[in-house]
Amino acid sequence: MRRLWIVFGLILMLMVGGLSPVTAQPAEWEAWMYNYNNGRMIRVGSDRAIYDDFTLPGLQGNTYSTQIVVSPDGRTVLYTLNNQNNGIVTVYAYDLLQKAISASYIIPSQPNQLVYTNIDLTAGPEIFSPDSTSVAFGYTIDGEWTLIVMDLFSAPGSILLQLDESDPSMSGVAEIAIDVPMIRNYDGFVVDFNIIPAATEGFPAYNHYQYDTRTNSLSQQIYFTIPFGSFNPRNGSYVFPISDFRTTPPDNRYQQFGEHTNSLQVYQLGTNSIYPIFYTPNTEVGLPYWIQNGEKILFRTYDASTQSTDWFIMEDLGAGQIQLFTLSRLTNFFPSGVQSTGNGMLMSMNANDSTATFPELASYPNQTVLMSFDTRADNLLNNSGTIVWISEQNQSYDLVWVEDNQADIRAIPPVFSPQGPSVDATTYGTLSQFAANLQATIGSSTPAQNAGSLTIGGQAQIFTTDGDRANMRSAASLSGQIVDRLNNGVIVTIISGPQSNDGFVWWQVQSGTTIGWVVESADGVRVLQPYGVVPTSVPTTIVPPPISSNPTLFVGGTAVVTTDGNNLNARQQATTTARIVAVYQTGESLNIVGGPFENEGFVWWQVDTQFGPAWVAEGTATENWIIGGAG
């Protein structure tokens, strides 16, 4: 009898809290993986548990957007559906709490019009307001852009703001042939955005515009001009790469890229200055990511002498001291996705592409692998990483969002210490020639495309960045055949011009024995820089263009992706409206099986993918997306 009373007493103590039963601890972090082929989303935790697995609502005959965006509070997913029958695109906000569509917006296009959204191109949680109750996004219809701010909950789907390219208040925004607003930050009142060319995989920089919904006023800023930066929402810091030769002379080996990008700079929201936090005298720096609660920075360098890529982690020790860790295992490695966690970072990667760096992934062919790195641990130099999730075979997933379940107890990280003098935003262009070219376009309604000192019979020098080459075409049009590609620094002779077409100003130039048309400026960057006057006569005979647009690209050869941090889309047909069947990253190699073929102003090559043959675009007038590799 006494034993029964003891048992009853223990039960009573548990009921009133005298003894606490063991409870499961929540995962340190949770991450969303997204499959754009079928709209499937899987939520995986640091404990390797699957917390959710579902498919976003879709419609028969519609394809999902290649990218999705999850709100800062983790409740809302923004994505699009594209009707393959008529091309109509609809933006959907999906409520993960209610498991239902909370708001939607039908882009008012007509059947078969060309439609792009910033969701498909690039977007992050910064497009949502801090309280996640509204969202800003942009789109273009046949080159006419619109920016939208939409309510998500109080009046679901209602439009709080609509800015159109044709609005008089937008007369100060530079126009590009086919452009779309890319939202860089939205604080609930002010929208920071760039206007980017939708049909490209990324230019080195973009003009930065700011619209204040409280005053209905537009201004032009300079902070968010560099696209390959990283925003730290915890302390409002934006880190980005740029050339800065105030303390370090340029390395001539990198002039082929237009400039030697030798520094990482920080812009702090609410200030009017930027300052350097890192210099590299003999390498090229890029692709920074805030990691470990925003306390450290992951970034990549490229060494031209060894043609190798290395990754580093930078930590601010305070008192102006910086510490670097080399991630030796990530040499010549290109992850498909990087996200910060409270104690480190996550990387998603294709197992097939990663076996050279991670041989343990050889057991997972044609699968996506999610790896976790604890950058607080003492074994950081070993940086082995831990596999936390593996997809099913022949399926590709992207890492799209991470939630730190301990964020509320983590301190807000301090801002990185300056490693050099700051620069006022109004004199930002003093850092580099490229920034100066951008700054020269502020306040103009179109890119810097006036004739300037370019004269017929004179000379001009080609100016490109990040290894881009300027396309020389057979006609003053994006549909003209590419007859040559001009490297940065090449001196050409002006034959005739200017002519206006496709939103650009064109000049006919001669390089060697080849004559063709080159754009004067693209995306605010002056491609043809005045150089001098040629005292000799100018040839008038036009040399017939070669059959191939690029002799290093040919059927049976290899193409290497050079999009530098952006995706290269492989499509079912040689058109920007065709369905995307595969996505590739910088450094990946593709086998060419067909082409070249010209359409929509692009040169297309058919490549072999794991899903069958598909088409990739070669690039634009100012940027290469693929280059020839070993045959």
DRENGU-54567 format. One record per residue (C-alpha): x, y, z. Coordinates in Angstrom, 2 decimals, decimal comma. Last residue first. Layout:
! DRENGU-54567
X X&Y Y&Z Z
...
This chain:
! DRENGU-54567
X 38,30&Y 20,93&Z -75,78
X 39,65&Y 22,76&Z -72,77
X 37,57&Y 25,74&Z -71,79
X 35,80&Y 28,42&Z -73,83
X 34,10&Y 31,20&Z -71,94
X 30,61&Y 31,48&Z -70,51
X 28,61&Y 34,38&Z -69,04
X 30,68&Y 37,03&Z -70,78
X 29,77&Y 40,65&Z -70,08
X 29,66&Y 43,99&Z -71,91
X 27,69&Y 43,34&Z -75,11
X 25,85&Y 40,52&Z -73,40
X 26,53&Y 36,88&Z -72,62
X 26,84&Y 33,41&Z -74,20
X 23,25&Y 32,41&Z -73,49
X 22,61&Y 28,82&Z -72,38
X 20,48&Y 26,18&Z -74,14
X 19,50&Y 22,70&Z -72,91
X 20,24&Y 19,07&Z -73,77
X 19,11&Y 16,44&Z -71,20
X 18,23&Y 16,63&Z -67,50
X 21,78&Y 16,01&Z -66,28
X 22,83&Y 18,78&Z -68,64
X 24,52&Y 18,73&Z -72,08
X 24,92&Y 22,14&Z -73,64
X 23,30&Y 23,99&Z -76,55
X 24,88&Y 27,36&Z -77,19
X 23,00&Y 30,65&Z -77,54
X 24,11&Y 34,05&Z -78,89
X 21,81&Y 36,75&Z -77,55
X 19,93&Y 39,63&Z -79,19
X 16,54&Y 37,95&Z -78,85
X 17,81&Y 34,92&Z -80,79
X 21,12&Y 33,87&Z -82,34
X 22,21&Y 30,22&Z -82,51
X 25,72&Y 28,84&Z -82,02
X 25,06&Y 26,05&Z -81,63
X 25,03&Y 22,44&Z -80,41
X 26,61&Y 19,86&Z -78,08
X 28,78&Y 22,03&Z -75,83
X 29,91&Y 20,22&Z -72,66
X 29,51&Y 22,40&Z -69,57
X 32,05&Y 23,26&Z -66,88
X 31,25&Y 24,88&Z -63,51
X 33,49&Y 27,73&Z -62,38
X 30,75&Y 30,23&Z -61,62
X 27,44&Y 28,52&Z -60,86
X 24,93&Y 26,58&Z -62,95
X 21,15&Y 26,29&Z -63,05
X 19,21&Y 23,55&Z -64,87
X 15,90&Y 23,07&Z -66,70
X 14,73&Y 26,69&Z -66,95
X 11,54&Y 26,90&Z -69,03
X 11,70&Y 29,06&Z -72,14
X 10,98&Y 32,80&Z -71,99
X 14,62&Y 33,84&Z -72,32
X 14,86&Y 32,00&Z -75,64
X 17,12&Y 29,28&Z -77,05
X 14,83&Y 26,43&Z -75,98
X 14,68&Y 24,16&Z -72,94
X 16,70&Y 26,60&Z -70,84
X 20,05&Y 26,55&Z -68,98
X 20,23&Y 29,45&Z -66,53
X 23,57&Y 30,83&Z -65,35
X 23,29&Y 31,86&Z -61,70
X 25,19&Y 34,80&Z -60,26
X 28,32&Y 34,84&Z -58,08
X 30,87&Y 35,55&Z -60,78
X 28,94&Y 34,72&Z -64,01
X 31,97&Y 33,00&Z -65,57
X 30,63&Y 29,51&Z -66,43
X 33,19&Y 27,40&Z -68,33
X 32,25&Y 26,07&Z -71,77
X 33,79&Y 22,86&Z -73,09
X 34,30&Y 21,78&Z -76,69
X 32,44&Y 19,32&Z -78,91
X 30,51&Y 22,10&Z -80,62
X 32,57&Y 25,29&Z -80,42
X 33,39&Y 28,16&Z -78,07
X 36,95&Y 29,50&Z -78,16
X 36,34&Y 30,95&Z -81,64
X 33,60&Y 33,25&Z -80,31
X 30,75&Y 34,49&Z -82,49
X 31,40&Y 31,67&Z -84,95
X 30,84&Y 32,30&Z -88,67
X 33,32&Y 35,16&Z -88,76
X 32,11&Y 38,65&Z -89,68
X 32,89&Y 39,99&Z -93,16
X 35,52&Y 42,80&Z -92,99
X 34,05&Y 46,22&Z -93,68
X 36,03&Y 48,29&Z -96,14
X 36,14&Y 52,00&Z -95,28
X 39,63&Y 52,25&Z -93,87
X 40,35&Y 55,48&Z -91,93
X 43,22&Y 57,68&Z -93,00
X 46,06&Y 58,42&Z -90,59
X 46,34&Y 61,12&Z -87,93
X 44,30&Y 59,17&Z -85,34
X 42,95&Y 61,41&Z -82,60
X 42,97&Y 60,54&Z -78,89
X 41,56&Y 58,27&Z -76,16
X 37,87&Y 58,89&Z -75,43
X 36,49&Y 56,01&Z -73,30
X 34,10&Y 53,61&Z -75,06
X 32,47&Y 51,31&Z -72,47
X 31,14&Y 54,13&Z -70,29
X 29,39&Y 52,47&Z -67,35
X 25,85&Y 53,65&Z -66,52
X 24,33&Y 50,25&Z -67,25
X 25,98&Y 50,13&Z -70,67
X 27,76&Y 52,96&Z -72,43
X 29,08&Y 53,72&Z -75,93
X 27,72&Y 50,49&Z -77,36
X 29,97&Y 48,88&Z -79,97
X 29,39&Y 48,43&Z -83,72
X 31,73&Y 46,60&Z -86,10
X 34,98&Y 46,62&Z -88,05
X 37,65&Y 43,94&Z -87,86
X 41,12&Y 44,40&Z -89,39
X 42,76&Y 45,49&Z -86,14
X 39,94&Y 46,92&Z -84,07
X 37,70&Y 49,27&Z -86,07
X 34,74&Y 51,12&Z -84,63
X 31,12&Y 51,90&Z -85,49
X 29,57&Y 53,74&Z -82,57
X 26,30&Y 52,86&Z -80,81
X 24,05&Y 54,70&Z -78,32
X 21,84&Y 52,28&Z -76,41
X 18,12&Y 51,83&Z -75,68
X 17,63&Y 49,23&Z -78,41
X 18,89&Y 51,72&Z -81,04
X 20,56&Y 55,13&Z -81,20
X 23,32&Y 55,78&Z -83,76
X 26,52&Y 57,74&Z -83,18
X 28,18&Y 57,16&Z -85,45
X 31,03&Y 56,38&Z -87,81
X 34,53&Y 54,89&Z -88,01
X 35,93&Y 55,48&Z -84,48
X 39,30&Y 53,70&Z -84,15
X 39,85&Y 51,19&Z -81,36
X 42,27&Y 50,86&Z -78,43
X 41,92&Y 47,71&Z -76,32
X 42,14&Y 48,43&Z -72,57
X 39,48&Y 45,92&Z -71,46
X 39,15&Y 43,12&Z -73,97
X 37,15&Y 43,41&Z -77,18
X 34,90&Y 40,60&Z -78,39
X 34,51&Y 40,20&Z -82,16
X 31,92&Y 39,77&Z -84,93
X 28,84&Y 39,39&Z -82,73
X 25,84&Y 39,28&Z -85,06
X 23,42&Y 42,19&Z -84,76
X 20,30&Y 41,52&Z -82,69
X 21,51&Y 43,85&Z -79,95
X 21,55&Y 46,56&Z -82,60
X 23,99&Y 48,89&Z -84,34
X 24,90&Y 46,19&Z -86,87
X 27,69&Y 43,63&Z -87,34
X 28,39&Y 43,61&Z -83,63
X 31,43&Y 44,22&Z -81,41
X 30,76&Y 42,78&Z -77,96
X 32,71&Y 44,38&Z -75,11
X 34,61&Y 41,93&Z -72,94
X 34,09&Y 41,28&Z -69,23
X 36,97&Y 40,26&Z -66,96
X 35,42&Y 41,87&Z -63,87
X 35,14&Y 45,28&Z -65,54
X 35,06&Y 46,84&Z -69,02
X 36,62&Y 49,94&Z -70,58
X 37,53&Y 49,88&Z -74,27
X 39,73&Y 52,78&Z -75,37
X 38,66&Y 55,27&Z -78,01
X 40,39&Y 56,81&Z -81,02
X 39,51&Y 59,61&Z -83,38
X 38,49&Y 59,46&Z -87,04
X 34,86&Y 60,11&Z -86,15
X 34,80&Y 61,83&Z -82,79
X 34,24&Y 60,70&Z -79,22
X 34,74&Y 63,74&Z -76,99
X 31,38&Y 63,46&Z -75,29
X 28,86&Y 61,76&Z -77,58
X 26,27&Y 61,44&Z -74,88
X 25,51&Y 57,97&Z -73,52
X 25,94&Y 58,37&Z -69,78
X 22,91&Y 56,33&Z -68,80
X 19,52&Y 58,01&Z -69,08
X 17,51&Y 60,42&Z -66,92
X 20,60&Y 62,06&Z -65,47
X 20,72&Y 62,98&Z -61,79
X 23,60&Y 60,71&Z -60,93
X 25,32&Y 59,43&Z -64,08
X 28,79&Y 60,73&Z -63,19
X 28,65&Y 58,74&Z -59,95
X 28,67&Y 55,51&Z -61,87
X 31,71&Y 56,48&Z -63,90
X 33,46&Y 57,56&Z -60,69
X 32,72&Y 54,19&Z -59,12
X 34,45&Y 52,49&Z -62,05
X 37,45&Y 54,79&Z -61,95
X 38,01&Y 53,93&Z -58,32
X 38,09&Y 55,32&Z -54,80
X 37,46&Y 58,95&Z -55,76
X 33,97&Y 57,96&Z -56,92
X 32,74&Y 57,80&Z -53,33
X 33,19&Y 61,55&Z -52,94
X 29,53&Y 62,25&Z -52,08
X 29,44&Y 59,11&Z -49,98
X 32,15&Y 60,46&Z -47,71
X 35,17&Y 58,20&Z -47,60
X 36,53&Y 56,60&Z -44,44
X 40,21&Y 56,29&Z -43,60
X 41,71&Y 52,81&Z -43,20
X 41,25&Y 49,54&Z -41,38
X 37,87&Y 50,54&Z -39,96
X 36,50&Y 48,34&Z -37,15
X 33,61&Y 46,00&Z -37,95
X 30,28&Y 46,99&Z -36,36
X 29,51&Y 45,24&Z -33,10
X 27,44&Y 42,07&Z -33,10
X 23,94&Y 42,20&Z -31,57
X 24,09&Y 39,87&Z -28,57
X 22,56&Y 36,43&Z -28,85
X 19,68&Y 35,48&Z -26,57
X 16,91&Y 36,31&Z -29,02
X 18,80&Y 34,69&Z -31,92
X 18,74&Y 31,26&Z -30,28
X 16,41&Y 29,64&Z -32,80
X 18,58&Y 30,93&Z -35,65
X 16,36&Y 30,71&Z -38,73
X 17,85&Y 29,93&Z -42,13
X 16,45&Y 30,62&Z -45,59
X 16,83&Y 29,71&Z -49,28
X 19,23&Y 26,76&Z -49,53
X 18,56&Y 25,54&Z -53,07
X 17,49&Y 22,02&Z -54,05
X 18,27&Y 19,79&Z -57,04
X 16,78&Y 16,33&Z -57,43
X 18,35&Y 13,38&Z -59,24
X 18,56&Y 11,30&Z -56,04
X 16,68&Y 12,34&Z -52,91
X 18,24&Y 15,17&Z -50,99
X 20,91&Y 14,90&Z -48,30
X 20,82&Y 16,72&Z -44,94
X 23,13&Y 17,50&Z -42,00
X 26,59&Y 16,74&Z -43,41
X 29,19&Y 18,25&Z -41,07
X 32,04&Y 20,56&Z -42,09
X 35,75&Y 19,79&Z -42,22
X 36,92&Y 23,29&Z -41,38
X 40,26&Y 21,96&Z -40,02
X 41,28&Y 25,54&Z -39,26
X 38,04&Y 26,04&Z -37,35
X 38,85&Y 23,19&Z -34,95
X 38,45&Y 25,45&Z -31,91
X 34,76&Y 25,86&Z -32,63
X 33,09&Y 29,23&Z -33,21
X 33,06&Y 28,70&Z -36,99
X 30,82&Y 25,65&Z -36,74
X 30,28&Y 24,64&Z -40,38
X 27,08&Y 22,91&Z -41,51
X 26,68&Y 21,03&Z -44,78
X 23,56&Y 20,59&Z -46,93
X 23,94&Y 18,07&Z -49,78
X 22,05&Y 18,11&Z -53,07
X 22,05&Y 14,82&Z -54,98
X 23,14&Y 13,70&Z -58,43
X 25,57&Y 11,15&Z -56,94
X 25,62&Y 10,78&Z -53,13
X 28,43&Y 8,36&Z -52,22
X 31,02&Y 10,69&Z -53,75
X 30,15&Y 13,20&Z -51,01
X 32,92&Y 11,88&Z -48,74
X 35,42&Y 13,21&Z -51,26
X 34,63&Y 16,81&Z -50,17
X 36,89&Y 19,13&Z -52,16
X 37,19&Y 17,04&Z -55,32
X 33,79&Y 15,49&Z -54,60
X 32,05&Y 18,87&Z -54,76
X 30,55&Y 19,07&Z -58,25
X 28,80&Y 15,70&Z -58,10
X 27,57&Y 16,35&Z -54,55
X 25,83&Y 19,55&Z -55,58
X 26,27&Y 22,00&Z -52,76
X 24,38&Y 23,77&Z -49,99
X 26,49&Y 25,63&Z -47,45
X 25,50&Y 26,53&Z -43,90
X 27,31&Y 28,94&Z -41,61
X 28,72&Y 29,49&Z -38,15
X 27,46&Y 29,59&Z -34,58
X 24,29&Y 31,64&Z -34,93
X 23,80&Y 30,53&Z -38,52
X 24,60&Y 32,42&Z -41,73
X 23,63&Y 31,23&Z -45,20
X 25,69&Y 30,18&Z -48,23
X 24,38&Y 28,60&Z -51,45
X 25,73&Y 26,86&Z -54,55
X 29,24&Y 26,53&Z -53,12
X 32,18&Y 27,25&Z -55,46
X 35,45&Y 25,54&Z -54,48
X 38,93&Y 26,30&Z -55,83
X 40,35&Y 26,04&Z -52,29
X 37,52&Y 25,21&Z -49,85
X 39,45&Y 22,69&Z -47,77
X 42,08&Y 25,28&Z -46,94
X 39,60&Y 27,58&Z -45,25
X 42,17&Y 30,25&Z -44,32
X 41,41&Y 32,07&Z -41,08
X 42,02&Y 35,82&Z -40,81
X 42,22&Y 38,03&Z -37,71
X 41,64&Y 41,80&Z -37,70
X 42,81&Y 44,23&Z -34,99
X 41,55&Y 47,82&Z -34,85
X 41,03&Y 47,75&Z -31,07
X 38,56&Y 44,93&Z -31,58
X 39,19&Y 41,32&Z -32,56
X 37,23&Y 41,64&Z -35,81
X 37,06&Y 38,23&Z -37,47
X 37,64&Y 37,39&Z -41,12
X 36,95&Y 33,96&Z -42,62
X 38,80&Y 33,15&Z -45,82
X 38,09&Y 31,33&Z -49,06
X 40,65&Y 30,65&Z -51,78
X 40,48&Y 30,63&Z -55,58
X 43,36&Y 29,60&Z -57,81
X 44,79&Y 30,87&Z -61,07
X 48,28&Y 30,51&Z -59,52
X 49,60&Y 33,92&Z -60,60
X 46,09&Y 35,36&Z -60,98
X 45,19&Y 34,74&Z -57,34
X 41,45&Y 34,98&Z -56,65
X 40,00&Y 35,77&Z -53,23
X 36,71&Y 34,76&Z -51,62
X 34,89&Y 36,00&Z -48,53
X 33,35&Y 34,79&Z -45,27
X 32,77&Y 37,58&Z -42,77
X 32,47&Y 37,24&Z -38,99
X 30,16&Y 38,50&Z -36,23
X 26,96&Y 38,59&Z -38,28
X 25,43&Y 35,85&Z -36,11
X 28,13&Y 33,46&Z -37,32
X 28,25&Y 34,55&Z -41,00
X 28,14&Y 37,75&Z -43,08
X 28,97&Y 36,84&Z -46,67
X 31,57&Y 38,46&Z -48,98
X 31,66&Y 37,54&Z -52,69
X 34,86&Y 39,29&Z -53,81
X 38,60&Y 39,94&Z -53,52
X 41,26&Y 39,92&Z -56,26
X 44,84&Y 39,14&Z -55,26
X 48,20&Y 40,90&Z -54,88
X 47,65&Y 43,79&Z -52,46
X 44,62&Y 42,48&Z -50,51
X 43,01&Y 45,11&Z -48,29
X 40,38&Y 44,62&Z -45,58
X 38,02&Y 46,71&Z -43,42
X 37,71&Y 49,77&Z -45,66
X 35,31&Y 52,66&Z -44,88
X 32,01&Y 54,02&Z -46,18
X 30,33&Y 57,27&Z -45,28
X 26,99&Y 59,01&Z -44,90
X 25,60&Y 57,23&Z -41,88
X 22,19&Y 55,78&Z -41,06
X 22,99&Y 52,36&Z -42,44
X 26,68&Y 51,51&Z -42,05
X 28,61&Y 51,03&Z -45,29
X 31,53&Y 48,64&Z -45,11
X 34,38&Y 48,17&Z -47,59
X 36,28&Y 45,09&Z -48,72
X 39,38&Y 45,81&Z -50,75
X 41,52&Y 44,93&Z -53,78
X 39,19&Y 44,91&Z -56,75
X 41,91&Y 45,42&Z -59,39
X 40,03&Y 47,20&Z -62,14
X 38,85&Y 46,50&Z -65,66
X 39,19&Y 42,74&Z -65,18
X 42,14&Y 42,64&Z -67,59
X 43,71&Y 45,19&Z -65,24
X 44,18&Y 42,33&Z -62,78
X 47,80&Y 41,51&Z -63,59
X 48,62&Y 45,21&Z -63,24
X 48,39&Y 45,02&Z -59,44
X 47,05&Y 48,31&Z -58,13
X 48,93&Y 50,25&Z -55,43
X 47,70&Y 49,84&Z -51,82
X 47,03&Y 52,73&Z -49,43
X 44,73&Y 55,04&Z -51,42
X 44,28&Y 52,33&Z -54,06
X 40,70&Y 51,32&Z -53,26
X 38,97&Y 49,02&Z -55,76
X 35,65&Y 47,61&Z -54,54
X 34,20&Y 44,65&Z -52,67
X 31,04&Y 44,90&Z -50,50
X 29,95&Y 44,84&Z -46,86
X 26,61&Y 46,31&Z -45,75
X 26,12&Y 46,85&Z -42,03
X 22,70&Y 47,37&Z -40,39
X 23,54&Y 45,75&Z -37,04
X 21,46&Y 42,55&Z -37,05
X 20,30&Y 42,91&Z -40,65
X 23,82&Y 42,27&Z -42,01
X 23,72&Y 42,96&Z -45,75
X 26,13&Y 41,19&Z -48,11
X 27,79&Y 42,48&Z -51,27
X 28,04&Y 41,24&Z -54,85
X 25,73&Y 43,88&Z -56,31
X 27,91&Y 47,00&Z -55,86
X 25,72&Y 50,12&Z -56,13
X 24,03&Y 49,79&Z -52,73
X 25,71&Y 52,76&Z -51,04
X 25,61&Y 55,35&Z -53,84
X 22,36&Y 57,21&Z -53,39
X 19,85&Y 58,79&Z -55,77
X 16,72&Y 60,44&Z -54,45
X 13,01&Y 60,00&Z -55,11
X 10,27&Y 61,66&Z -53,08
X 6,78&Y 60,59&Z -52,08
X 7,34&Y 62,22&Z -48,66
X 6,29&Y 59,30&Z -46,47
X 6,83&Y 56,69&Z -49,20
X 10,53&Y 57,59&Z -49,44
X 12,06&Y 56,24&Z -52,67
X 15,80&Y 55,53&Z -52,83
X 17,78&Y 54,83&Z -55,97
X 21,14&Y 53,07&Z -56,37
X 22,75&Y 52,95&Z -59,82
X 24,06&Y 49,48&Z -60,61
X 27,41&Y 47,73&Z -60,39
X 29,56&Y 44,91&Z -61,81
X 26,82&Y 43,62&Z -64,11
X 24,71&Y 40,53&Z -63,47
X 23,28&Y 37,42&Z -65,13
X 21,63&Y 39,35&Z -67,93
X 18,14&Y 39,49&Z -69,42
X 16,69&Y 41,60&Z -66,64
X 19,03&Y 44,58&Z -66,99
X 19,08&Y 46,13&Z -63,50
X 17,32&Y 49,12&Z -61,97
X 18,50&Y 49,31&Z -58,38
X 16,40&Y 49,69&Z -55,26
X 16,16&Y 51,17&Z -51,78
X 12,54&Y 51,47&Z -50,61
X 11,85&Y 53,74&Z -47,64
X 8,83&Y 53,40&Z -45,34
X 8,57&Y 49,79&Z -44,12
X 12,35&Y 49,39&Z -43,93
X 12,77&Y 48,06&Z -47,48
X 16,29&Y 47,19&Z -48,65
X 18,00&Y 46,13&Z -51,88
X 14,94&Y 45,74&Z -54,09
X 15,92&Y 44,93&Z -57,69
X 13,75&Y 46,92&Z -60,09
X 13,56&Y 45,38&Z -63,58
X 15,08&Y 46,43&Z -66,89
X 14,95&Y 45,39&Z -70,54
X 16,79&Y 48,07&Z -72,58
X 18,11&Y 50,09&Z -69,64
X 16,71&Y 53,36&Z -68,35
X 18,33&Y 55,64&Z -65,77
X 15,94&Y 56,89&Z -63,09
X 15,65&Y 60,68&Z -62,86
X 12,36&Y 60,75&Z -64,74
X 10,81&Y 58,51&Z -62,07
X 8,67&Y 61,27&Z -60,54
X 7,08&Y 61,78&Z -63,96
X 5,75&Y 58,19&Z -63,78
X 6,50&Y 56,24&Z -66,99
X 8,83&Y 53,75&Z -65,27
X 6,04&Y 52,91&Z -62,87
X 5,90&Y 53,19&Z -59,09
X 3,09&Y 51,50&Z -57,18
X 2,72&Y 51,78&Z -53,41
X 0,38&Y 50,31&Z -50,77
X -1,24&Y 47,81&Z -53,13
X -3,82&Y 45,61&Z -51,42
X -3,08&Y 41,88&Z -51,55
X -4,16&Y 41,14&Z -48,02
X -5,68&Y 44,12&Z -46,20
X -4,27&Y 43,73&Z -42,68
X -2,22&Y 40,67&Z -43,71
X 0,20&Y 40,86&Z -46,65
X 0,13&Y 44,46&Z -47,87
X 1,92&Y 44,99&Z -51,18
X 4,66&Y 47,44&Z -52,22
X 5,09&Y 47,37&Z -56,01
X 7,80&Y 48,61&Z -58,38
X 7,06&Y 48,64&Z -62,13
X 9,34&Y 48,29&Z -65,15
X 8,69&Y 48,68&Z -68,88
X 11,10&Y 46,37&Z -70,77
X 8,51&Y 44,10&Z -72,35
X 6,75&Y 43,88&Z -68,99
X 9,16&Y 44,36&Z -66,09
X 8,84&Y 43,38&Z -62,45
X 9,49&Y 44,65&Z -58,94
X 8,98&Y 43,62&Z -55,34
X 8,32&Y 45,24&Z -51,98
X 6,68&Y 43,35&Z -49,10
X 4,30&Y 44,09&Z -46,27
X 3,54&Y 42,64&Z -42,81
X 7,02&Y 41,18&Z -42,23
X 7,61&Y 43,38&Z -39,13
X 10,95&Y 44,58&Z -40,59
X 9,27&Y 45,22&Z -43,97
X 10,00&Y 42,52&Z -46,54
X 12,41&Y 43,03&Z -49,47
X 15,32&Y 42,62&Z -47,02
X 14,46&Y 38,90&Z -46,83
X 16,47&Y 38,38&Z -50,02
X 16,05&Y 38,84&Z -53,76
X 17,75&Y 37,85&Z -57,00
X 16,53&Y 37,19&Z -60,53
X 13,30&Y 35,19&Z -60,27
X 12,03&Y 37,30&Z -57,36
X 13,14&Y 40,45&Z -59,18
X 10,42&Y 39,70&Z -61,71
X 10,62&Y 39,25&Z -65,48
X 7,86&Y 39,33&Z -68,10
X 8,16&Y 39,26&Z -71,91
X 4,69&Y 39,54&Z -73,46
X 3,22&Y 36,33&Z -74,84
X -0,29&Y 36,94&Z -73,52
X -0,80&Y 40,47&Z -72,14
X 0,75&Y 41,63&Z -68,91
X -0,94&Y 42,92&Z -65,78
X 1,20&Y 41,05&Z -63,21
X -1,37&Y 39,23&Z -61,09
X -0,79&Y 39,93&Z -57,39
X -1,46&Y 37,54&Z -54,54
X -1,99&Y 37,55&Z -50,78
X -2,32&Y 35,11&Z -47,85
X -2,13&Y 31,83&Z -49,79
X -2,63&Y 29,00&Z -47,28
X -0,78&Y 26,84&Z -44,79
X -1,98&Y 29,03&Z -41,91
X 1,46&Y 29,34&Z -40,34
X 3,43&Y 29,01&Z -43,59
X 1,43&Y 31,86&Z -45,15
X 2,12&Y 31,83&Z -48,90
X 2,52&Y 35,15&Z -50,73
X 1,92&Y 34,69&Z -54,45
X 3,09&Y 36,71&Z -57,48
X 1,32&Y 35,80&Z -60,73
X 2,94&Y 35,62&Z -64,18
X 0,99&Y 35,36&Z -67,45
X 3,09&Y 33,72&Z -70,18
X 0,06&Y 32,49&Z -72,15
X 0,36&Y 28,68&Z -72,18
X 3,37&Y 28,31&Z -69,86
X 1,60&Y 30,12&Z -67,03
X 4,38&Y 31,34&Z -64,75
X 3,88&Y 30,96&Z -61,00
X 5,70&Y 33,28&Z -58,64
X 7,13&Y 33,11&Z -55,12
X 7,01&Y 34,93&Z -51,78
X 7,09&Y 32,73&Z -48,68
X 5,67&Y 34,12&Z -45,45
X 6,11&Y 33,08&Z -41,80
X 9,87&Y 32,92&Z -41,26
X 9,98&Y 36,15&Z -39,26
X 12,46&Y 37,67&Z -41,73
X 10,21&Y 36,77&Z -44,69
X 11,15&Y 33,88&Z -47,00
X 12,02&Y 34,63&Z -50,63
X 11,74&Y 32,23&Z -53,57
X 13,98&Y 31,67&Z -56,58
X 13,62&Y 29,68&Z -59,81
X 9,96&Y 30,66&Z -59,92
X 7,52&Y 27,78&Z -60,23
X 6,08&Y 26,61&Z -63,55
X 2,42&Y 26,70&Z -64,56
X 0,52&Y 24,26&Z -66,83
X -1,53&Y 22,92&Z -63,94
X -1,50&Y 25,35&Z -61,05
X 0,69&Y 25,43&Z -57,97
X 0,40&Y 25,64&Z -54,20
X 3,83&Y 25,28&Z -52,58
X 4,72&Y 21,65&Z -51,93
X 5,24&Y 20,29&Z -48,41
X 7,84&Y 18,96&Z -45,98
X 8,19&Y 20,35&Z -42,47
X 10,31&Y 19,77&Z -39,39
X 12,67&Y 17,17&Z -40,86
X 15,18&Y 16,28&Z -38,12
X 18,92&Y 16,47&Z -38,78
X 19,50&Y 17,98&Z -35,28
X 20,53&Y 21,21&Z -37,00
X 17,04&Y 21,30&Z -38,42
X 15,52&Y 20,67&Z -41,85
X 12,54&Y 22,38&Z -43,45
X 11,74&Y 20,91&Z -46,86
X 10,01&Y 22,89&Z -49,61
X 8,73&Y 21,36&Z -52,86
X 7,84&Y 23,71&Z -55,70
X 8,29&Y 21,02&Z -58,38
X 11,30&Y 22,09&Z -60,47
X 12,16&Y 24,97&Z -58,12
X 13,17&Y 22,61&Z -55,31
X 13,57&Y 24,63&Z -52,10
X 15,49&Y 23,88&Z -48,88
X 14,40&Y 25,79&Z -45,76
X 16,72&Y 25,84&Z -42,75
X 16,28&Y 25,42&Z -38,99
X 18,78&Y 26,39&Z -36,33
X 19,88&Y 25,39&Z -32,84
X 17,20&Y 22,70&Z -32,86
X 14,74&Y 22,88&Z -29,98
X 15,57&Y 20,91&Z -26,83
X 13,32&Y 17,94&Z -26,13
X 11,78&Y 17,94&Z -22,68
X 12,75&Y 15,79&Z -19,66
X 9,97&Y 15,78&Z -17,03
X 10,25&Y 18,45&Z -14,37
X 9,82&Y 17,37&Z -10,74
X 7,84&Y 19,49&Z -8,25
X 5,96&Y 20,90&Z -11,25
X 2,43&Y 20,36&Z -10,02
X 1,76&Y 17,32&Z -12,22
X 5,23&Y 15,83&Z -11,76
X 4,90&Y 16,10&Z -8,00
X 1,48&Y 14,42&Z -8,17
X 2,87&Y 11,51&Z -10,17
X 5,68&Y 11,07&Z -7,64
X 3,19&Y 11,09&Z -4,81
X 0,99&Y 8,48&Z -6,51
X 4,00&Y 6,19&Z -6,90
X 4,91&Y 6,67&Z -3,25
X 1,29&Y 6,07&Z -2,22
X 1,24&Y 2,81&Z -4,19
X 4,43&Y 1,66&Z -2,50
X 2,84&Y 2,33&Z 0,91
X 0,00&Y 0,00&Z 0,00
